[in-house]
Structures are given as C-alpha cells and as structure tokens.
Amino acid sequence: MNSRLRELEGRIQSREAEIVVIGLGYVGLPVALAFARAGFRVTGIDRDDDRVAQLNAG
C-alpha cells in the first residue's frame, strides 16, 4: 500500500483527519453532522450567505 494512503488511513482511524463538506443542504449538512459526531473536525462550505449565517448562529 502506498505510504500516503497508509498515512491517510491512520489519520482517519485516529480521528485526526479534517473533513470538508461542500454544500450544506439536505445532504451536506447531515453528512457534516455525522462526521462531527464521529469525532472529526469538520468545515462546511456553502455559497448561500443566509444559510451560513443561520448555521453560525446555531
């Protein structure tokens, strides 16, 4: 197995990998929440400023 692939696998198993989800709609938001609940650091990106403001407000 490629060493970079092994490194990625290790980061996933140890929850050190950082996840980026593009689009926080009906699919992206639940996916981002699932990764966050599993212990990953998650960054969500969306082009809808109102949606981003609502999410940042909680």
C-alpha positions, 0 to 999 in steps of 0.5 A, a space after each residue: 500500500 502506498 505510504 500516503 494512503 497508509 498515512 491517510 488511513 491512520 489519520 482517519 482511524 485516529 480521528 485526526 483527519 479534517 473533513 470538508 463538506 461542500 454544500 450544506 443542504 439536505 445532504 451536506 449538512 447531515 453528512 457534516 453532522 455525522 462526521 462531527 459526531 464521529 469525532 472529526 473536525 469538520 468545515 462546511 462550505 456553502 455559497 448561500 450567505 443566509 444559510 451560513 449565517 443561520 448555521 453560525 448562529 446555531 
